[in-house]
Amino acid sequence: MPLHHLTRFPRLELIGAPTPLEYLPRLSDYLGREIYIKRDDVTPIAMGGNKLRKLEFLVADALR
């Protein structure tokens, strides 16, 4: 599913700040294309990551 399709779902922002993308030069060289990872482990909230992102959608849906 393309990322822009997610805008149709309600979302309650809990993280409050974007998380950085980190370039992986060695893996990029090995695979022959640019590889990045999203650093959700550096969110300002201790329990960051994909669980918190999923919770943003679940809470928004529950509040509707």
PDBQT receptor file of N, H, CA, C and O in Angstrom, charges set to zero:
ATOM      1  N   MET A   1       0.854  -1.174   0.000  1.00  0.00    +0.000 N 
ATOM      2  CA  MET A   1       0.000   0.000   0.000  1.00  0.00    +0.000 C 
ATOM      3  C   MET A   1       0.900   1.236   0.000  1.00  0.00    +0.000 C 
ATOM      4  O   MET A   1       1.768   1.368   0.862  1.00  0.00    +0.000 OA
ATOM      5  N   PRO A   2       0.700   2.137  -0.955  1.00  0.00    +0.000 N 
ATOM      6  CA  PRO A   2       1.469   3.381  -0.950  1.00  0.00    +0.000 C 
ATOM      7  C   PRO A   2       1.195   4.197   0.323  1.00  0.00    +0.000 C 
ATOM      8  O   PRO A   2       0.096   4.170   0.876  1.00  0.00    +0.000 OA
ATOM      9  N   LEU A   3       2.207   4.903   0.757  1.00  0.00    +0.000 N 
ATOM     10  H   LEU A   3       3.101   4.925   0.307  1.00  0.00    +0.000 HD
ATOM     11  CA  LEU A   3       2.136   5.660   2.005  1.00  0.00    +0.000 C 
ATOM     12  C   LEU A   3       1.006   6.684   2.013  1.00  0.00    +0.000 C 
ATOM     13  O   LEU A   3       0.387   6.899   3.055  1.00  0.00    +0.000 OA
ATOM     14  N   HIS A   4       0.723   7.318   0.880  1.00  0.00    +0.000 N 
ATOM     15  H   HIS A   4       1.226   7.143   0.033  1.00  0.00    +0.000 HD
ATOM     16  CA  HIS A   4      -0.323   8.352   0.860  1.00  0.00    +0.000 C 
ATOM     17  C   HIS A   4      -1.710   7.775   1.128  1.00  0.00    +0.000 C 
ATOM     18  O   HIS A   4      -2.625   8.526   1.465  1.00  0.00    +0.000 OA
ATOM     19  N   HIS A   5      -1.891   6.467   0.989  1.00  0.00    +0.000 N 
ATOM     20  H   HIS A   5      -1.147   5.857   0.716  1.00  0.00    +0.000 HD
ATOM     21  CA  HIS A   5      -3.192   5.855   1.295  1.00  0.00    +0.000 C 
ATOM     22  C   HIS A   5      -3.484   5.854   2.800  1.00  0.00    +0.000 C 
ATOM     23  O   HIS A   5      -4.641   5.733   3.204  1.00  0.00    +0.000 OA
ATOM     24  N   LEU A   6      -2.455   5.985   3.622  1.00  0.00    +0.000 N 
ATOM     25  H   LEU A   6      -1.515   6.083   3.294  1.00  0.00    +0.000 HD
ATOM     26  CA  LEU A   6      -2.659   5.993   5.075  1.00  0.00    +0.000 C 
ATOM     27  C   LEU A   6      -3.375   7.248   5.558  1.00  0.00    +0.000 C 
ATOM     28  O   LEU A   6      -3.917   7.263   6.663  1.00  0.00    +0.000 OA
ATOM     29  N   THR A   7      -3.384   8.296   4.747  1.00  0.00    +0.000 N 
ATOM     30  H   THR A   7      -2.944   8.284   3.849  1.00  0.00    +0.000 HD
ATOM     31  CA  THR A   7      -4.027   9.545   5.175  1.00  0.00    +0.000 C 
ATOM     32  C   THR A   7      -5.535   9.399   5.301  1.00  0.00    +0.000 C 
ATOM     33  O   THR A   7      -6.185  10.243   5.919  1.00  0.00    +0.000 OA
ATOM     34  N   ARG A   8      -6.098   8.353   4.732  1.00  0.00    +0.000 N 
ATOM     35  H   ARG A   8      -5.570   7.667   4.230  1.00  0.00    +0.000 HD
ATOM     36  CA  ARG A   8      -7.554   8.168   4.855  1.00  0.00    +0.000 C 
ATOM     37  C   ARG A   8      -7.950   7.620   6.218  1.00  0.00    +0.000 C 
ATOM     38  O   ARG A   8      -9.133   7.628   6.561  1.00  0.00    +0.000 OA
ATOM     39  N   PHE A   9      -6.995   7.148   6.996  1.00  0.00    +0.000 N 
ATOM     40  H   PHE A   9      -6.035   7.142   6.718  1.00  0.00    +0.000 HD
ATOM     41  CA  PHE A   9      -7.274   6.626   8.330  1.00  0.00    +0.000 C 
ATOM     42  C   PHE A   9      -7.048   7.716   9.376  1.00  0.00    +0.000 C 
ATOM     43  O   PHE A   9      -6.070   8.458   9.284  1.00  0.00    +0.000 OA
ATOM     44  N   PRO A  10      -7.938   7.827  10.375  1.00  0.00    +0.000 N 
ATOM     45  CA  PRO A  10      -7.708   8.822  11.431  1.00  0.00    +0.000 C 
ATOM     46  C   PRO A  10      -6.464   8.462  12.235  1.00  0.00    +0.000 C 
ATOM     47  O   PRO A  10      -6.167   7.288  12.457  1.00  0.00    +0.000 OA
ATOM     48  N   ARG A  11      -5.746   9.488  12.664  1.00  0.00    +0.000 N 
ATOM     49  H   ARG A  11      -5.986  10.442  12.483  1.00  0.00    +0.000 HD
ATOM     50  CA  ARG A  11      -4.501   9.270  13.414  1.00  0.00    +0.000 C 
ATOM     51  C   ARG A  11      -4.369  10.331  14.496  1.00  0.00    +0.000 C 
ATOM     52  O   ARG A  11      -4.527  11.522  14.229  1.00  0.00    +0.000 OA
ATOM     53  N   LEU A  12      -4.082   9.899  15.704  1.00  0.00    +0.000 N 
ATOM     54  H   LEU A  12      -3.954   8.931  15.921  1.00  0.00    +0.000 HD
ATOM     55  CA  LEU A  12      -3.815  10.806  16.811  1.00  0.00    +0.000 C 
ATOM     56  C   LEU A  12      -2.308  10.817  17.029  1.00  0.00    +0.000 C 
ATOM     57  O   LEU A  12      -1.729   9.803  17.418  1.00  0.00    +0.000 OA
ATOM     58  N   GLU A  13      -1.671  11.956  16.782  1.00  0.00    +0.000 N 
ATOM     59  H   GLU A  13      -2.141  12.780  16.466  1.00  0.00    +0.000 HD
ATOM     60  CA  GLU A  13      -0.216  12.020  16.874  1.00  0.00    +0.000 C 
ATOM     61  C   GLU A  13       0.231  11.940  18.330  1.00  0.00    +0.000 C 
ATOM     62  O   GLU A  13      -0.104  12.806  19.138  1.00  0.00    +0.000 OA
ATOM     63  N   LEU A  14       0.980  10.909  18.655  1.00  0.00    +0.000 N 
ATOM     64  H   LEU A  14       1.252  10.206  17.999  1.00  0.00    +0.000 HD
ATOM     65  CA  LEU A  14       1.488  10.712  20.011  1.00  0.00    +0.000 C 
ATOM     66  C   LEU A  14       2.983  10.985  20.114  1.00  0.00    +0.000 C 
ATOM     67  O   LEU A  14       3.475  11.369  21.175  1.00  0.00    +0.000 OA
ATOM     68  N   ILE A  15       3.693  10.790  19.032  1.00  0.00    +0.000 N 
ATOM     69  H   ILE A  15       3.293  10.478  18.171  1.00  0.00    +0.000 HD
ATOM     70  CA  ILE A  15       5.148  10.951  19.064  1.00  0.00    +0.000 C 
ATOM     71  C   ILE A  15       5.524  12.427  19.085  1.00  0.00    +0.000 C 
ATOM     72  O   ILE A  15       6.394  12.828  19.857  1.00  0.00    +0.000 OA
ATOM     73  N   GLY A  16       4.889  13.236  18.257  1.00  0.00    +0.000 N 
ATOM     74  H   GLY A  16       4.181  12.911  17.630  1.00  0.00    +0.000 HD
ATOM     75  CA  GLY A  16       5.094  14.676  18.299  1.00  0.00    +0.000 C 
ATOM     76  C   GLY A  16       6.299  15.194  17.550  1.00  0.00    +0.000 C 
ATOM     77  O   GLY A  16       6.474  16.409  17.455  1.00  0.00    +0.000 OA
ATOM     78  N   ALA A  17       7.132  14.330  17.016  1.00  0.00    +0.000 N 
ATOM     79  H   ALA A  17       6.990  13.343  17.094  1.00  0.00    +0.000 HD
ATOM     80  CA  ALA A  17       8.305  14.782  16.278  1.00  0.00    +0.000 C 
ATOM     81  C   ALA A  17       8.684  13.717  15.259  1.00  0.00    +0.000 C 
ATOM     82  O   ALA A  17       8.515  12.523  15.509  1.00  0.00    +0.000 OA
ATOM     83  N   PRO A  18       9.195  14.146  14.112  1.00  0.00    +0.000 N 
ATOM     84  CA  PRO A  18       9.638  13.145  13.141  1.00  0.00    +0.000 C 
ATOM     85  C   PRO A  18      10.896  12.438  13.638  1.00  0.00    +0.000 C 
ATOM     86  O   PRO A  18      11.699  13.016  14.371  1.00  0.00    +0.000 OA
ATOM     87  N   THR A  19      11.049  11.211  13.239  1.00  0.00    +0.000 N 
ATOM     88  H   THR A  19      10.397  10.742  12.644  1.00  0.00    +0.000 HD
ATOM     89  CA  THR A  19      12.258  10.470  13.600  1.00  0.00    +0.000 C 
ATOM     90  C   THR A  19      13.184  10.440  12.388  1.00  0.00    +0.000 C 
ATOM     91  O   THR A  19      12.714  10.432  11.250  1.00  0.00    +0.000 OA
ATOM     92  N   PRO A  20      14.493  10.424  12.622  1.00  0.00    +0.000 N 
ATOM     93  CA  PRO A  20      15.435  10.542  11.506  1.00  0.00    +0.000 C 
ATOM     94  C   PRO A  20      15.557   9.269  10.675  1.00  0.00    +0.000 C 
ATOM     95  O   PRO A  20      15.289   8.162  11.143  1.00  0.00    +0.000 OA
ATOM     96  N   LEU A  21      15.971   9.467   9.428  1.00  0.00    +0.000 N 
ATOM     97  H   LEU A  21      16.189  10.366   9.048  1.00  0.00    +0.000 HD
ATOM     98  CA  LEU A  21      16.373   8.365   8.569  1.00  0.00    +0.000 C 
ATOM     99  C   LEU A  21      17.890   8.288   8.622  1.00  0.00    +0.000 C 
ATOM    100  O   LEU A  21      18.568   9.315   8.574  1.00  0.00    +0.000 OA
ATOM    101  N   GLU A  22      18.419   7.093   8.718  1.00  0.00    +0.000 N 
ATOM    102  H   GLU A  22      17.868   6.259   8.756  1.00  0.00    +0.000 HD
ATOM    103  CA  GLU A  22      19.867   6.921   8.778  1.00  0.00    +0.000 C 
ATOM    104  C   GLU A  22      20.325   6.121   7.562  1.00  0.00    +0.000 C 
ATOM    105  O   GLU A  22      19.818   5.034   7.286  1.00  0.00    +0.000 OA
ATOM    106  N   TYR A  23      21.282   6.676   6.850  1.00  0.00    +0.000 N 
ATOM    107  H   TYR A  23      21.694   7.559   7.074  1.00  0.00    +0.000 HD
ATOM    108  CA  TYR A  23      21.844   6.022   5.676  1.00  0.00    +0.000 C 
ATOM    109  C   TYR A  23      22.779   4.904   6.122  1.00  0.00    +0.000 C 
ATOM    110  O   TYR A  23      23.573   5.088   7.045  1.00  0.00    +0.000 OA
ATOM    111  N   LEU A  24      22.688   3.754   5.475  1.00  0.00    +0.000 N 
ATOM    112  H   LEU A  24      22.043   3.604   4.726  1.00  0.00    +0.000 HD
ATOM    113  CA  LEU A  24      23.543   2.609   5.790  1.00  0.00    +0.000 C 
ATOM    114  C   LEU A  24      24.532   2.402   4.642  1.00  0.00    +0.000 C 
ATOM    115  O   LEU A  24      24.229   1.695   3.682  1.00  0.00    +0.000 OA
ATOM    116  N   PRO A  25      25.714   3.016   4.739  1.00  0.00    +0.000 N 
ATOM    117  CA  PRO A  25      26.642   2.997   3.601  1.00  0.00    +0.000 C 
ATOM    118  C   PRO A  25      27.169   1.607   3.248  1.00  0.00    +0.000 C 
ATOM    119  O   PRO A  25      27.258   1.275   2.066  1.00  0.00    +0.000 OA
ATOM    120  N   ARG A  26      27.518   0.795   4.231  1.00  0.00    +0.000 N 
ATOM    121  H   ARG A  26      27.446   1.065   5.191  1.00  0.00    +0.000 HD
ATOM    122  CA  ARG A  26      28.083  -0.528   3.916  1.00  0.00    +0.000 C 
ATOM    123  C   ARG A  26      27.047  -1.438   3.264  1.00  0.00    +0.000 C 
ATOM    124  O   ARG A  26      27.349  -2.126   2.290  1.00  0.00    +0.000 OA
ATOM    125  N   LEU A  27      25.822  -1.444   3.801  1.00  0.00    +0.000 N 
ATOM    126  H   LEU A  27      25.576  -0.886   4.593  1.00  0.00    +0.000 HD
ATOM    127  CA  LEU A  27      24.766  -2.259   3.209  1.00  0.00    +0.000 C 
ATOM    128  C   LEU A  27      24.385  -1.726   1.830  1.00  0.00    +0.000 C 
ATOM    129  O   LEU A  27      24.099  -2.501   0.917  1.00  0.00    +0.000 OA
ATOM    130  N   SER A  28      24.383  -0.408   1.683  1.00  0.00    +0.000 N 
ATOM    131  H   SER A  28      24.615   0.221   2.424  1.00  0.00    +0.000 HD
ATOM    132  CA  SER A  28      24.095   0.207   0.386  1.00  0.00    +0.000 C 
ATOM    133  C   SER A  28      25.130  -0.213  -0.655  1.00  0.00    +0.000 C 
ATOM    134  O   SER A  28      24.777  -0.560  -1.782  1.00  0.00    +0.000 OA
ATOM    135  N   ASP A  29      26.407  -0.181  -0.275  1.00  0.00    +0.000 N 
ATOM    136  H   ASP A  29      26.693   0.101   0.641  1.00  0.00    +0.000 HD
ATOM    137  CA  ASP A  29      27.466  -0.607  -1.194  1.00  0.00    +0.000 C 
ATOM    138  C   ASP A  29      27.309  -2.074  -1.566  1.00  0.00    +0.000 C 
ATOM    139  O   ASP A  29      27.472  -2.447  -2.727  1.00  0.00    +0.000 OA
ATOM    140  N   TYR A  30      26.994  -2.899  -0.587  1.00  0.00    +0.000 N 
ATOM    141  H   TYR A  30      26.862  -2.596   0.357  1.00  0.00    +0.000 HD
ATOM    142  CA  TYR A  30      26.847  -4.338  -0.811  1.00  0.00    +0.000 C 
ATOM    143  C   TYR A  30      25.676  -4.647  -1.748  1.00  0.00    +0.000 C 
ATOM    144  O   TYR A  30      25.791  -5.499  -2.630  1.00  0.00    +0.000 OA
ATOM    145  N   LEU A  31      24.555  -3.954  -1.555  1.00  0.00    +0.000 N 
ATOM    146  H   LEU A  31      24.462  -3.262  -0.839  1.00  0.00    +0.000 HD
ATOM    147  CA  LEU A  31      23.359  -4.220  -2.356  1.00  0.00    +0.000 C 
ATOM    148  C   LEU A  31      23.300  -3.416  -3.655  1.00  0.00    +0.000 C 
ATOM    149  O   LEU A  31      22.506  -3.722  -4.545  1.00  0.00    +0.000 OA
ATOM    150  N   GLY A  32      24.142  -2.393  -3.758  1.00  0.00    +0.000 N 
ATOM    151  H   GLY A  32      24.787  -2.145  -3.035  1.00  0.00    +0.000 HD
ATOM    152  CA  GLY A  32      24.168  -1.598  -4.978  1.00  0.00    +0.000 C 
ATOM    153  C   GLY A  32      23.050  -0.584  -5.098  1.00  0.00    +0.000 C 
ATOM    154  O   GLY A  32      22.747  -0.127  -6.200  1.00  0.00    +0.000 OA
ATOM    155  N   ARG A  33      22.435  -0.225  -3.990  1.00  0.00    +0.000 N 
ATOM    156  H   ARG A  33      22.681  -0.596  -3.095  1.00  0.00    +0.000 HD
ATOM    157  CA  ARG A  33      21.402   0.825  -3.975  1.00  0.00    +0.000 C 
ATOM    158  C   ARG A  33      21.396   1.466  -2.599  1.00  0.00    +0.000 C 
ATOM    159  O   ARG A  33      21.890   0.893  -1.628  1.00  0.00    +0.000 OA
ATOM    160  N   GLU A  34      20.826   2.671  -2.528  1.00  0.00    +0.000 N 
ATOM    161  H   GLU A  34      20.425   3.137  -3.316  1.00  0.00    +0.000 HD
ATOM    162  CA  GLU A  34      20.814   3.395  -1.260  1.00  0.00    +0.000 C 
ATOM    163  C   GLU A  34      19.820   2.761  -0.295  1.00  0.00    +0.000 C 
ATOM    164  O   GLU A  34      18.649   2.575  -0.628  1.00  0.00    +0.000 OA
ATOM    165  N   ILE A  35      20.296   2.433   0.899  1.00  0.00    +0.000 N 
ATOM    166  H   ILE A  35      21.247   2.585   1.169  1.00  0.00    +0.000 HD
ATOM    167  CA  ILE A  35      19.468   1.821   1.932  1.00  0.00    +0.000 C 
ATOM    168  C   ILE A  35      19.451   2.750   3.146  1.00  0.00    +0.000 C 
ATOM    169  O   ILE A  35      20.495   3.198   3.621  1.00  0.00    +0.000 OA
ATOM    170  N   TYR A  36      18.249   3.027   3.632  1.00  0.00    +0.000 N 
ATOM    171  H   TYR A  36      17.401   2.664   3.246  1.00  0.00    +0.000 HD
ATOM    172  CA  TYR A  36      18.052   3.861   4.816  1.00  0.00    +0.000 C 
ATOM    173  C   TYR A  36      17.198   3.090   5.818  1.00  0.00    +0.000 C 
ATOM    174  O   TYR A  36      16.408   2.227   5.438  1.00  0.00    +0.000 OA
ATOM    175  N   ILE A  37      17.364   3.408   7.097  1.00  0.00    +0.000 N 
ATOM    176  H   ILE A  37      18.006   4.110   7.406  1.00  0.00    +0.000 HD
ATOM    177  CA  ILE A  37      16.466   2.877   8.119  1.00  0.00    +0.000 C 
ATOM    178  C   ILE A  37      15.841   4.049   8.862  1.00  0.00    +0.000 C 
ATOM    179  O   ILE A  37      16.464   5.099   9.022  1.00  0.00    +0.000 OA
ATOM    180  N   LYS A  38      14.622   3.865   9.309  1.00  0.00    +0.000 N 
ATOM    181  H   LYS A  38      14.116   3.012   9.179  1.00  0.00    +0.000 HD
ATOM    182  CA  LYS A  38      13.923   4.889  10.093  1.00  0.00    +0.000 C 
ATOM    183  C   LYS A  38      14.234   4.629  11.553  1.00  0.00    +0.000 C 
ATOM    184  O   LYS A  38      13.989   3.528  12.047  1.00  0.00    +0.000 OA
ATOM    185  N   ARG A  39      14.761   5.608  12.247  1.00  0.00    +0.000 N 
ATOM    186  H   ARG A  39      14.960   6.502  11.845  1.00  0.00    +0.000 HD
ATOM    187  CA  ARG A  39      15.230   5.458  13.621  1.00  0.00    +0.000 C 
ATOM    188  C   ARG A  39      14.121   5.764  14.624  1.00  0.00    +0.000 C 
ATOM    189  O   ARG A  39      14.168   6.782  15.315  1.00  0.00    +0.000 OA
ATOM    190  N   ASP A  40      13.129   4.885  14.702  1.00  0.00    +0.000 N 
ATOM    191  H   ASP A  40      13.092   4.058  14.141  1.00  0.00    +0.000 HD
ATOM    192  CA  ASP A  40      12.050   5.058  15.673  1.00  0.00    +0.000 C 
ATOM    193  C   ASP A  40      12.520   4.806  17.100  1.00  0.00    +0.000 C 
ATOM    194  O   ASP A  40      11.797   5.100  18.053  1.00  0.00    +0.000 OA
ATOM    195  N   ASP A  41      13.725   4.266  17.254  1.00  0.00    +0.000 N 
ATOM    196  H   ASP A  41      14.312   4.027  16.480  1.00  0.00    +0.000 HD
ATOM    197  CA  ASP A  41      14.242   4.033  18.600  1.00  0.00    +0.000 C 
ATOM    198  C   ASP A  41      14.703   5.322  19.281  1.00  0.00    +0.000 C 
ATOM    199  O   ASP A  41      15.017   5.305  20.471  1.00  0.00    +0.000 OA
ATOM    200  N   VAL A  42      14.749   6.421  18.561  1.00  0.00    +0.000 N 
ATOM    201  H   VAL A  42      14.494   6.434  17.594  1.00  0.00    +0.000 HD
ATOM    202  CA  VAL A  42      15.186   7.691  19.156  1.00  0.00    +0.000 C 
ATOM    203  C   VAL A  42      14.024   8.654  19.390  1.00  0.00    +0.000 C 
ATOM    204  O   VAL A  42      14.236   9.862  19.497  1.00  0.00    +0.000 OA
ATOM    205  N   THR A  43      12.805   8.135  19.471  1.00  0.00    +0.000 N 
ATOM    206  H   THR A  43      12.632   7.153  19.385  1.00  0.00    +0.000 HD
ATOM    207  CA  THR A  43      11.653   8.990  19.757  1.00  0.00    +0.000 C 
ATOM    208  C   THR A  43      11.771   9.551  21.166  1.00  0.00    +0.000 C 
ATOM    209  O   THR A  43      12.399   8.933  22.026  1.00  0.00    +0.000 OA
ATOM    210  N   PRO A  44      11.173  10.721  21.414  1.00  0.00    +0.000 N 
ATOM    211  CA  PRO A  44      11.253  11.302  22.751  1.00  0.00    +0.000 C 
ATOM    212  C   PRO A  44      10.493  10.497  23.809  1.00  0.00    +0.000 C 
ATOM    213  O   PRO A  44      10.713  10.676  25.007  1.00  0.00    +0.000 OA
ATOM    214  N   ILE A  45       9.599   9.611  23.362  1.00  0.00    +0.000 N 
ATOM    215  H   ILE A  45       9.420   9.466  22.389  1.00  0.00    +0.000 HD
ATOM    216  CA  ILE A  45       8.839   8.783  24.300  1.00  0.00    +0.000 C 
ATOM    217  C   ILE A  45       9.554   7.449  24.438  1.00  0.00    +0.000 C 
ATOM    218  O   ILE A  45       9.975   6.867  23.438  1.00  0.00    +0.000 OA
ATOM    219  N   ALA A  46       9.694   6.963  25.648  1.00  0.00    +0.000 N 
ATOM    220  H   ALA A  46       9.352   7.435  26.461  1.00  0.00    +0.000 HD
ATOM    221  CA  ALA A  46      10.480   5.753  25.912  1.00  0.00    +0.000 C 
ATOM    222  C   ALA A  46       9.984   4.536  25.151  1.00  0.00    +0.000 C 
ATOM    223  O   ALA A  46      10.788   3.689  24.762  1.00  0.00    +0.000 OA
ATOM    224  N   MET A  47       8.688   4.429  24.931  1.00  0.00    +0.000 N 
ATOM    225  H   MET A  47       8.035   5.117  25.248  1.00  0.00    +0.000 HD
ATOM    226  CA  MET A  47       8.163   3.243  24.255  1.00  0.00    +0.000 C 
ATOM    227  C   MET A  47       7.940   3.478  22.766  1.00  0.00    +0.000 C 
ATOM    228  O   MET A  47       6.932   3.038  22.215  1.00  0.00    +0.000 OA
ATOM    229  N   GLY A  48       8.856   4.155  22.122  1.00  0.00    +0.000 N 
ATOM    230  H   GLY A  48       9.675   4.513  22.570  1.00  0.00    +0.000 HD
ATOM    231  CA  GLY A  48       8.699   4.485  20.715  1.00  0.00    +0.000 C 
ATOM    232  C   GLY A  48       8.740   3.266  19.818  1.00  0.00    +0.000 C 
ATOM    233  O   GLY A  48       8.806   2.130  20.286  1.00  0.00    +0.000 OA
ATOM    234  N   GLY A  49       8.700   3.520  18.527  1.00  0.00    +0.000 N 
ATOM    235  H   GLY A  49       8.646   4.443  18.146  1.00  0.00    +0.000 HD
ATOM    236  CA  GLY A  49       8.778   2.436  17.560  1.00  0.00    +0.000 C 
ATOM    237  C   GLY A  49       7.448   2.135  16.911  1.00  0.00    +0.000 C 
ATOM    238  O   GLY A  49       6.506   2.925  16.983  1.00  0.00    +0.000 OA
ATOM    239  N   ASN A  50       7.385   0.972  16.270  1.00  0.00    +0.000 N 
ATOM    240  H   ASN A  50       8.149   0.330  16.212  1.00  0.00    +0.000 HD
ATOM    241  CA  ASN A  50       6.194   0.647  15.494  1.00  0.00    +0.000 C 
ATOM    242  C   ASN A  50       4.965   0.433  16.365  1.00  0.00    +0.000 C 
ATOM    243  O   ASN A  50       3.846   0.650  15.900  1.00  0.00    +0.000 OA
ATOM    244  N   LYS A  51       5.139   0.017  17.610  1.00  0.00    +0.000 N 
ATOM    245  H   LYS A  51       6.048  -0.159  17.988  1.00  0.00    +0.000 HD
ATOM    246  CA  LYS A  51       3.976  -0.179  18.488  1.00  0.00    +0.000 C 
ATOM    247  C   LYS A  51       3.291   1.158  18.780  1.00  0.00    +0.000 C 
ATOM    248  O   LYS A  51       2.063   1.243  18.799  1.00  0.00    +0.000 OA
ATOM    249  N   LEU A  52       4.081   2.181  19.002  1.00  0.00    +0.000 N 
ATOM    250  H   LEU A  52       5.079   2.112  18.986  1.00  0.00    +0.000 HD
ATOM    251  CA  LEU A  52       3.518   3.505  19.255  1.00  0.00    +0.000 C 
ATOM    252  C   LEU A  52       2.857   4.065  17.997  1.00  0.00    +0.000 C 
ATOM    253  O   LEU A  52       1.812   4.709  18.084  1.00  0.00    +0.000 OA
ATOM    254  N   ARG A  53       3.447   3.830  16.842  1.00  0.00    +0.000 N 
ATOM    255  H   ARG A  53       4.296   3.306  16.771  1.00  0.00    +0.000 HD
ATOM    256  CA  ARG A  53       2.834   4.297  15.588  1.00  0.00    +0.000 C 
ATOM    257  C   ARG A  53       1.498   3.608  15.355  1.00  0.00    +0.000 C 
ATOM    258  O   ARG A  53       0.538   4.249  14.927  1.00  0.00    +0.000 OA
ATOM    259  N   LYS A  54       1.425   2.310  15.631  1.00  0.00    +0.000 N 
ATOM    260  H   LYS A  54       2.205   1.789  15.978  1.00  0.00    +0.000 HD
ATOM    261  CA  LYS A  54       0.153   1.597  15.487  1.00  0.00    +0.000 C 
ATOM    262  C   LYS A  54      -0.873   2.141  16.472  1.00  0.00    +0.000 C 
ATOM    263  O   LYS A  54      -2.048   2.284  16.136  1.00  0.00    +0.000 OA
ATOM    264  N   LEU A  55      -0.428   2.443  17.688  1.00  0.00    +0.000 N 
ATOM    265  H   LEU A  55       0.527   2.327  17.961  1.00  0.00    +0.000 HD
ATOM    266  CA  LEU A  55      -1.317   2.974  18.711  1.00  0.00    +0.000 C 
ATOM    267  C   LEU A  55      -1.918   4.311  18.286  1.00  0.00    +0.000 C 
ATOM    268  O   LEU A  55      -3.057   4.612  18.644  1.00  0.00    +0.000 OA
ATOM    269  N   GLU A  56      -1.174   5.119  17.530  1.00  0.00    +0.000 N 
ATOM    270  H   GLU A  56      -0.249   4.875  17.239  1.00  0.00    +0.000 HD
ATOM    271  CA  GLU A  56      -1.702   6.395  17.034  1.00  0.00    +0.000 C 
ATOM    272  C   GLU A  56      -2.978   6.184  16.216  1.00  0.00    +0.000 C 
ATOM    273  O   GLU A  56      -3.917   6.974  16.311  1.00  0.00    +0.000 OA
ATOM    274  N   PHE A  57      -3.010   5.128  15.422  1.00  0.00    +0.000 N 
ATOM    275  H   PHE A  57      -2.247   4.486  15.344  1.00  0.00    +0.000 HD
ATOM    276  CA  PHE A  57      -4.189   4.836  14.604  1.00  0.00    +0.000 C 
ATOM    277  C   PHE A  57      -5.296   4.199  15.436  1.00  0.00    +0.000 C 
ATOM    278  O   PHE A  57      -6.470   4.520  15.249  1.00  0.00    +0.000 OA
ATOM    279  N   LEU A  58      -4.941   3.307  16.347  1.00  0.00    +0.000 N 
ATOM    280  H   LEU A  58      -3.987   3.046  16.499  1.00  0.00    +0.000 HD
ATOM    281  CA  LEU A  58      -5.953   2.632  17.167  1.00  0.00    +0.000 C 
ATOM    282  C   LEU A  58      -6.680   3.604  18.091  1.00  0.00    +0.000 C 
ATOM    283  O   LEU A  58      -7.902   3.540  18.222  1.00  0.00    +0.000 OA
ATOM    284  N   VAL A  59      -5.939   4.500  18.730  1.00  0.00    +0.000 N 
ATOM    285  H   VAL A  59      -4.946   4.553  18.624  1.00  0.00    +0.000 HD
ATOM    286  CA  VAL A  59      -6.546   5.475  19.648  1.00  0.00    +0.000 C 
ATOM    287  C   VAL A  59      -7.442   6.442  18.876  1.00  0.00    +0.000 C 
ATOM    288  O   VAL A  59      -8.545   6.756  19.323  1.00  0.00    +0.000 OA
ATOM    289  N   ALA A  60      -6.976   6.910  17.730  1.00  0.00    +0.000 N 
ATOM    290  H   ALA A  60      -6.080   6.654  17.368  1.00  0.00    +0.000 HD
ATOM    291  CA  ALA A  60      -7.797   7.827  16.927  1.00  0.00    +0.000 C 
ATOM    292  C   ALA A  60      -9.096   7.161  16.502  1.00  0.00    +0.000 C 
ATOM    293  O   ALA A  60     -10.148   7.799  16.512  1.00  0.00    +0.000 OA
ATOM    294  N   ASP A  61      -9.037   5.893  16.132  1.00  0.00    +0.000 N 
ATOM    295  H   ASP A  61      -8.182   5.375  16.124  1.00  0.00    +0.000 HD
ATOM    296  CA  ASP A  61     -10.246   5.168  15.736  1.00  0.00    +0.000 C 
ATOM    297  C   ASP A  61     -11.174   4.978  16.928  1.00  0.00    +0.000 C 
ATOM    298  O   ASP A  61     -12.392   5.091  16.786  1.00  0.00    +0.000 OA
ATOM    299  N   ALA A  62     -10.617   4.691  18.100  1.00  0.00    +0.000 N 
ATOM    300  H   ALA A  62      -9.628   4.599  18.215  1.00  0.00    +0.000 HD
ATOM    301  CA  ALA A  62     -11.433   4.491  19.303  1.00  0.00    +0.000 C 
ATOM    302  C   ALA A  62     -12.123   5.785  19.734  1.00  0.00    +0.000 C 
ATOM    303  O   ALA A  62     -13.224   5.741  20.284  1.00  0.00    +0.000 OA
ATOM    304  N   LEU A  63     -11.496   6.926  19.494  1.00  0.00    +0.000 N 
ATOM    305  H   LEU A  63     -10.602   6.961  19.047  1.00  0.00    +0.000 HD
ATOM    306  CA  LEU A  63     -12.070   8.212  19.889  1.00  0.00    +0.000 C 
ATOM    307  C   LEU A  63     -13.149   8.704  18.925  1.00  0.00    +0.000 C 
ATOM    308  O   LEU A  63     -13.864   9.653  19.246  1.00  0.00    +0.000 OA
ATOM    309  N   ARG A  64     -13.280   8.092  17.771  1.00  0.00    +0.000 N 
ATOM    310  H   ARG A  64     -12.698   7.321  17.511  1.00  0.00    +0.000 HD
ATOM    311  CA  ARG A  64     -14.305   8.510  16.801  1.00  0.00    +0.000 C 
ATOM    312  C   ARG A  64     -15.682   8.162  17.272  1.00  0.00    +0.000 C 
ATOM    313  O   ARG A  64     -16.660   8.441  16.579  1.00  0.00    +0.000 OA
TER     314      ARG A  64
